[in-house]
Amino acid sequence: MTITHVDRPRRLRTPAKMSGSRPLPPQRRQRRRSRLTALAFVAPLIAYLAAFYLYPLYRNLDLSLRDYTVRSFVAGDAPFSGWNNVQRVLNDPTFGPALRHTMVFTFVSITFQYVIGLALAVFFNRRFRLSGLLRALFLIPWLLPLIVSASTWSWMFNSESGVVNYFLHFAGAGPVGWLTSPDWALTSVIVANIWIGIPFNLVILYSGLQNIPAELYEAAALDGASAWQVFRRITFPLLRPVSAITLLLGLVYTLKVFDLIWIMTKGGPGDSSSTLATWSYQLGFGTLLPKFGPGAAVGNLLILIALVFGLLYVRVQRRQET
Protein backbone atom coordinates (compact mmCIF):
# COMPACT_ATOMS: atom_id res chain seq x y z
CA MET A 1 0.00 0.00 0.00
CA THR A 2 1.41 3.28 -1.07
CA ILE A 3 1.04 6.32 1.23
CA THR A 4 1.09 9.61 -0.50
CA HIS A 5 1.98 12.82 1.33
CA VAL A 6 -0.27 15.71 0.71
CA ASP A 7 1.48 19.04 1.00
CA ARG A 8 -0.37 21.50 3.18
CA PRO A 9 -0.73 24.99 1.78
CA ARG A 10 1.78 27.28 3.41
CA ARG A 11 0.55 30.52 4.90
CA LEU A 12 2.11 33.59 3.45
CA ARG A 13 3.53 35.81 6.19
CA THR A 14 2.85 39.45 5.80
CA PRO A 15 5.77 41.86 6.05
CA ALA A 16 4.38 43.19 9.37
CA LYS A 17 4.41 39.71 10.92
CA MET A 18 7.82 38.92 9.49
CA SER A 19 9.28 42.01 11.07
CA GLY A 20 7.48 41.41 14.38
CA SER A 21 5.72 44.85 14.51
CA ARG A 22 2.39 46.10 13.35
CA PRO A 23 1.94 49.42 11.57
CA LEU A 24 0.51 52.16 13.77
CA PRO A 25 -3.06 53.25 13.11
CA PRO A 26 -3.35 56.60 11.36
CA GLN A 27 -4.77 58.29 14.49
CA ARG A 28 -1.86 57.19 16.68
CA ARG A 29 0.67 58.28 14.08
CA GLN A 30 -1.00 61.67 13.85
CA ARG A 31 -1.01 61.95 17.66
CA ARG A 32 2.68 61.07 17.90
CA ARG A 33 3.53 63.54 15.16
CA SER A 34 1.63 66.29 16.99
CA ARG A 35 3.50 65.55 20.22
CA LEU A 36 6.86 65.69 18.48
CA THR A 37 5.91 68.97 16.80
CA ALA A 38 4.81 70.47 20.12
CA LEU A 39 8.02 69.28 21.78
CA ALA A 40 10.07 70.89 19.01
CA PHE A 41 8.36 74.23 19.63
CA VAL A 42 8.71 73.98 23.42
CA ALA A 43 12.36 72.82 23.38
CA PRO A 44 13.87 76.34 22.89
CA LEU A 45 11.79 77.66 25.80
CA ILE A 46 12.85 74.78 28.04
CA ALA A 47 16.50 75.36 27.11
CA TYR A 48 16.14 79.09 27.84
CA LEU A 49 14.53 78.48 31.24
CA ALA A 50 17.15 75.90 32.17
CA ALA A 51 20.07 78.14 31.15
CA PHE A 52 18.88 81.45 32.56
CA TYR A 53 16.63 80.44 35.49
CA LEU A 54 17.19 76.90 36.76
CA TYR A 55 20.98 76.97 36.57
CA PRO A 56 21.33 80.41 38.28
CA LEU A 57 18.94 79.24 41.01
CA TYR A 58 21.03 76.13 41.50
CA ARG A 59 24.25 78.16 41.64
CA ASN A 60 22.74 80.60 44.13
CA LEU A 61 21.63 77.72 46.34
CA ASP A 62 25.10 76.17 46.07
CA LEU A 63 26.68 79.50 47.05
CA SER A 64 24.50 79.73 50.14
CA LEU A 65 25.47 76.21 51.29
CA ARG A 66 29.25 76.59 50.97
CA ASP A 67 31.93 78.75 52.57
CA TYR A 68 33.13 80.68 49.50
CA THR A 69 36.05 83.06 49.41
CA VAL A 70 37.53 84.81 46.40
CA ARG A 71 40.14 82.05 45.98
CA SER A 72 37.69 79.18 46.42
CA PHE A 73 35.17 80.92 44.15
CA VAL A 74 37.74 80.90 41.33
CA ALA A 75 39.10 77.43 42.13
CA GLY A 76 35.69 75.93 42.83
CA ASP A 77 36.77 73.99 45.95
CA ALA A 78 34.72 75.75 48.66
CA PRO A 79 33.94 73.49 51.64
CA PHE A 80 30.33 72.57 52.40
CA SER A 81 28.97 74.57 55.35
CA GLY A 82 25.28 73.64 55.35
CA TRP A 83 22.99 76.19 56.97
CA ASN A 84 25.78 78.20 58.57
CA ASN A 85 25.39 81.07 56.12
CA VAL A 86 21.65 81.26 56.81
CA GLN A 87 22.31 81.35 60.55
CA ARG A 88 24.90 84.09 60.08
CA VAL A 89 22.37 86.15 58.16
CA LEU A 90 19.57 85.64 60.71
CA ASN A 91 21.86 86.53 63.60
CA ASP A 92 23.28 89.61 61.87
CA PRO A 93 22.06 92.91 63.44
CA THR A 94 21.37 94.25 59.94
CA PHE A 95 18.81 91.53 59.18
CA GLY A 96 15.99 92.97 61.29
CA PRO A 97 16.11 96.55 59.91
CA ALA A 98 16.61 95.28 56.34
CA LEU A 99 13.59 92.97 56.60
CA ARG A 100 11.47 95.72 58.14
CA HIS A 101 12.49 98.23 55.48
CA THR A 102 11.75 95.68 52.75
CA MET A 103 8.24 95.08 54.08
CA VAL A 104 7.51 98.81 54.48
CA PHE A 105 8.98 99.67 51.08
CA THR A 106 7.04 96.88 49.37
CA PHE A 107 3.59 97.26 50.90
CA VAL A 108 3.49 101.06 50.94
CA SER A 109 4.67 101.16 47.32
CA ILE A 110 2.20 98.62 45.93
CA THR A 111 -0.68 100.11 47.94
CA PHE A 112 -0.23 103.62 46.57
CA GLN A 113 0.62 102.35 43.09
CA TYR A 114 -2.57 100.30 42.97
CA VAL A 115 -4.87 102.99 44.41
CA ILE A 116 -3.54 105.78 42.18
CA GLY A 117 -3.38 103.48 39.14
CA LEU A 118 -6.99 102.35 39.70
CA ALA A 119 -8.20 105.95 40.09
CA LEU A 120 -6.48 106.95 36.86
CA ALA A 121 -7.82 103.87 35.03
CA VAL A 122 -11.39 104.72 36.05
CA PHE A 123 -10.80 108.34 35.06
CA PHE A 124 -9.50 107.47 31.59
CA ASN A 125 -12.24 104.88 31.05
CA ARG A 126 -14.71 107.72 30.49
CA ARG A 127 -13.27 108.36 26.99
CA PHE A 128 -12.98 112.12 26.86
CA ARG A 129 -11.04 114.30 24.43
CA LEU A 130 -7.23 113.91 24.57
CA SER A 131 -7.65 110.79 26.70
CA GLY A 132 -5.25 108.78 24.53
CA LEU A 133 -2.58 111.50 24.61
CA LEU A 134 -2.73 111.83 28.39
CA ARG A 135 -2.54 108.06 28.85
CA ALA A 136 0.54 107.99 26.64
CA LEU A 137 2.15 110.73 28.75
CA PHE A 138 1.50 108.76 31.92
CA LEU A 139 3.52 105.88 30.45
CA ILE A 140 6.72 107.95 30.35
CA PRO A 141 7.90 106.99 33.87
CA TRP A 142 7.52 103.32 32.96
CA LEU A 143 9.39 103.68 29.66
CA LEU A 144 12.37 105.63 30.99
CA PRO A 145 15.50 103.67 31.93
CA LEU A 146 15.56 103.16 35.66
CA ILE A 147 18.96 104.80 36.03
CA VAL A 148 17.52 107.97 34.46
CA SER A 149 14.51 107.98 36.78
CA ALA A 150 16.65 107.35 39.87
CA SER A 151 19.14 110.07 38.90
CA THR A 152 16.31 112.54 38.29
CA TRP A 153 14.76 111.87 41.69
CA SER A 154 18.19 112.14 43.32
CA TRP A 155 18.57 115.61 41.85
CA MET A 156 15.03 116.62 42.86
CA PHE A 157 15.62 115.47 46.46
CA ASN A 158 19.05 117.04 46.72
CA SER A 159 19.35 118.90 50.03
CA GLU A 160 21.11 121.96 48.60
CA SER A 161 20.02 122.36 44.99
CA GLY A 162 16.95 120.11 44.72
CA VAL A 163 13.71 121.43 43.31
CA VAL A 164 11.69 119.94 46.20
CA ASN A 165 13.52 122.00 48.81
CA TYR A 166 13.30 124.98 46.48
CA PHE A 167 9.49 124.89 46.64
CA LEU A 168 9.59 124.22 50.36
CA HIS A 169 11.64 127.39 50.78
CA PHE A 170 8.95 129.42 49.00
CA ALA A 171 6.32 127.78 51.21
CA GLY A 172 8.19 128.96 54.29
CA ALA A 173 9.47 125.55 55.34
CA GLY A 174 13.08 124.76 56.07
CA PRO A 175 15.23 122.48 53.90
CA VAL A 176 14.85 118.73 54.43
CA GLY A 177 17.67 116.21 54.05
CA TRP A 178 15.64 113.83 51.91
CA LEU A 179 18.55 111.55 51.04
CA THR A 180 20.93 112.38 53.88
CA SER A 181 18.61 112.11 56.89
CA PRO A 182 17.85 108.67 58.38
CA ASP A 183 14.27 109.84 58.98
CA TRP A 184 13.58 110.68 55.33
CA ALA A 185 15.78 108.41 53.18
CA LEU A 186 13.35 105.48 53.06
CA THR A 187 10.42 107.81 52.40
CA SER A 188 12.28 109.37 49.46
CA VAL A 189 12.94 106.05 47.71
CA ILE A 190 9.33 104.96 48.34
CA VAL A 191 8.01 108.12 46.66
CA ALA A 192 10.27 107.56 43.65
CA ASN A 193 9.23 103.90 43.38
CA ILE A 194 5.53 104.80 43.57
CA TRP A 195 5.99 107.25 40.70
CA ILE A 196 7.70 104.58 38.58
CA GLY A 197 5.09 101.86 39.26
CA ILE A 198 1.88 103.83 38.69
CA PRO A 199 1.89 103.45 34.85
CA PHE A 200 2.08 99.64 35.11
CA ASN A 201 -1.00 99.53 37.34
CA LEU A 202 -2.76 102.02 35.07
CA VAL A 203 -2.22 99.92 31.94
CA ILE A 204 -3.25 96.58 33.47
CA LEU A 205 -6.31 97.93 35.29
CA TYR A 206 -7.42 99.99 32.30
CA SER A 207 -7.35 96.85 30.12
CA GLY A 208 -9.42 95.08 32.77
CA LEU A 209 -12.01 97.86 32.69
CA GLN A 210 -12.38 97.40 28.94
CA ASN A 211 -13.65 93.85 29.51
CA ILE A 212 -16.54 94.89 31.77
CA PRO A 213 -19.78 94.87 29.72
CA ALA A 214 -21.19 98.34 29.11
CA GLU A 215 -24.72 96.97 29.63
CA LEU A 216 -24.06 96.74 33.36
CA TYR A 217 -23.29 100.45 33.57
CA GLU A 218 -26.36 101.28 31.48
CA ALA A 219 -28.58 99.21 33.78
CA ALA A 220 -27.05 100.90 36.85
CA ALA A 221 -27.71 104.33 35.33
CA LEU A 222 -31.37 103.41 34.71
CA ASP A 223 -31.67 102.31 38.35
CA GLY A 224 -30.31 105.68 39.48
CA ALA A 225 -27.09 104.34 41.05
CA SER A 226 -24.49 106.89 42.08
CA ALA A 227 -20.91 106.84 40.84
CA TRP A 228 -19.66 105.37 44.14
CA GLN A 229 -22.32 102.64 44.07
CA VAL A 230 -21.40 101.74 40.50
CA PHE A 231 -17.75 101.47 41.45
CA ARG A 232 -18.41 99.48 44.64
CA ARG A 233 -21.02 97.10 43.19
CA ILE A 234 -19.84 96.66 39.58
CA THR A 235 -16.35 97.95 38.77
CA PHE A 236 -14.35 96.80 41.79
CA PRO A 237 -15.85 93.27 42.10
CA LEU A 238 -15.38 92.53 38.39
CA LEU A 239 -11.79 93.80 38.57
CA ARG A 240 -10.79 91.36 41.31
CA PRO A 241 -8.99 88.83 39.05
CA VAL A 242 -7.07 91.61 37.28
CA SER A 243 -6.36 93.33 40.60
CA ALA A 244 -4.97 90.11 42.07
CA ILE A 245 -2.45 89.54 39.29
CA THR A 246 -1.54 93.25 39.31
CA LEU A 247 -0.80 93.21 43.03
CA LEU A 248 1.13 89.95 42.79
CA LEU A 249 3.35 91.19 39.96
CA GLY A 250 3.86 94.49 41.77
CA LEU A 251 4.80 92.62 44.93
CA VAL A 252 7.36 90.40 43.19
CA TYR A 253 8.84 93.36 41.32
CA THR A 254 9.04 95.63 44.38
CA LEU A 255 10.66 92.96 46.55
CA LYS A 256 13.68 92.86 44.26
CA VAL A 257 14.07 96.60 43.64
CA PHE A 258 17.77 97.33 43.96
CA ASP A 259 19.04 99.83 41.41
CA LEU A 260 16.63 102.63 42.40
CA ILE A 261 17.62 102.47 46.08
CA TRP A 262 21.31 101.98 45.30
CA ILE A 263 21.50 105.01 43.00
CA MET A 264 19.57 107.29 45.35
CA THR A 265 20.86 106.34 48.82
CA LYS A 266 23.03 103.16 48.56
CA GLY A 267 20.96 101.86 51.47
CA GLY A 268 22.01 104.73 53.73
CA PRO A 269 22.63 106.85 55.54
CA GLY A 270 23.77 104.01 57.75
CA ASP A 271 21.17 101.28 57.18
CA SER A 272 18.15 103.59 57.24
CA SER A 273 17.04 102.67 53.69
CA SER A 274 18.71 99.27 53.36
CA THR A 275 16.53 96.41 52.09
CA LEU A 276 17.20 92.71 51.60
CA ALA A 277 18.08 93.35 47.95
CA THR A 278 20.65 96.08 48.68
CA TRP A 279 22.03 94.15 51.67
CA SER A 280 22.54 91.06 49.50
CA TYR A 281 24.53 93.14 47.03
CA GLN A 282 26.59 94.74 49.79
CA LEU A 283 27.49 91.33 51.23
CA GLY A 284 28.43 89.82 47.89
CA PHE A 285 30.05 92.72 46.04
CA GLY A 286 30.15 95.80 48.26
CA THR A 287 33.42 95.14 50.10
CA LEU A 288 36.98 94.14 49.28
CA LEU A 289 36.39 90.83 51.06
CA PRO A 290 33.03 89.70 49.64
CA LYS A 291 30.83 87.28 51.55
CA PHE A 292 29.36 85.25 48.72
CA GLY A 293 27.64 82.69 50.94
CA PRO A 294 25.67 85.11 53.18
CA GLY A 295 24.85 87.28 50.16
CA ALA A 296 23.39 84.28 48.32
CA ALA A 297 21.48 83.28 51.48
CA VAL A 298 19.79 86.71 51.59
CA GLY A 299 18.90 86.32 47.91
CA ASN A 300 17.34 82.92 48.64
CA LEU A 301 15.23 84.51 51.38
CA LEU A 302 13.87 86.97 48.83
CA ILE A 303 13.05 84.12 46.44
CA LEU A 304 11.31 82.24 49.24
CA ILE A 305 9.19 85.26 50.20
CA ALA A 306 8.13 85.78 46.57
CA LEU A 307 7.34 82.04 46.26
CA VAL A 308 5.13 82.11 49.36
CA PHE A 309 3.07 84.99 48.01
CA GLY A 310 2.88 83.32 44.60
CA LEU A 311 1.49 80.11 46.11
CA LEU A 312 -0.94 82.16 48.18
CA TYR A 313 -2.19 83.84 45.02
CA VAL A 314 -2.67 80.48 43.26
CA ARG A 315 -4.65 79.17 46.23
CA VAL A 316 -6.90 82.23 46.32
CA GLN A 317 -7.53 81.95 42.58
CA ARG A 318 -8.51 78.29 42.90
CA ARG A 319 -10.92 79.08 45.71
CA GLN A 320 -12.52 81.83 43.62
CA GLU A 321 -12.92 79.47 40.65
CA THR A 322 -14.55 76.76 42.76
HUDA-V613249 format. One record per backbone hydrogen bond with DSSP energy under -1.0 kcal/mol. NH is the residue of the N-H (numbers start at 0). CO is the residue of the C=O. If there is no record, write none. Layout:
BEGIN
nh=[NH/NH]
co=[CO/CO]
END
This chain:
BEGIN
nh=[17/18/20/28/29/30/31/32/33/34/35/36/37/38/39/40/41/42/45/46/47/48/49/50/51/52/53/54/56/57/58/59/60/61/62/63/66/67/72/73/74/75/80/81/83/86/87/88/89/90/94/97/98/99/100/101/102/103/104/105/106/107/108/109/110/111/112/113/114/115/116/117/118/119/120/121/122/123/124/125/126/130/133/134/135/136/137/139/142/143/148/149/150/151/152/153/154/155/156/157/161/163/165/166/167/168/169/170/171/172/177/180/183/184/187/188/189/190/191/192/193/194/195/196/197/200/201/202/203/204/205/206/207/208/209/211/217/218/219/220/221/222/224/229/230/231/232/233/234/235/237/238/239/242/243/244/245/246/247/248/249/250/251/252/253/254/256/261/262/263/264/265/267/271/272/278/279/280/281/282/283/284/290/294/295/296/297/298/299/300/301/302/303/304/305/306/307/308/309/310/311/312/313/314/315/316/317/318/319/320/321]
co=[13/14/15/24/25/26/27/28/29/30/31/32/33/34/35/36/37/38/41/42/43/44/45/46/47/48/48/49/52/53/54/55/56/57/58/59/78/65/68/69/70/71/64/64/80/82/83/84/85/86/91/93/94/95/96/97/98/99/100/101/102/103/104/105/106/107/108/109/110/111/112/113/114/115/116/117/118/119/120/122/123/127/129/130/131/132/133/136/138/139/144/145/146/147/148/149/150/151/152/154/157/155/161/162/163/164/165/166/168/167/175/176/180/180/183/184/185/186/187/188/189/190/191/192/193/196/197/198/199/200/201/202/203/204/205/208/213/214/215/216/217/218/219/225/226/227/228/229/229/230/233/234/236/238/239/240/241/242/243/244/245/246/247/248/249/250/253/257/258/259/260/260/264/268/266/274/275/276/277/278/279/280/282/290/291/292/293/294/295/296/297/298/299/300/301/302/303/304/305/306/307/308/309/310/311/312/313/314/315/316/317]
END
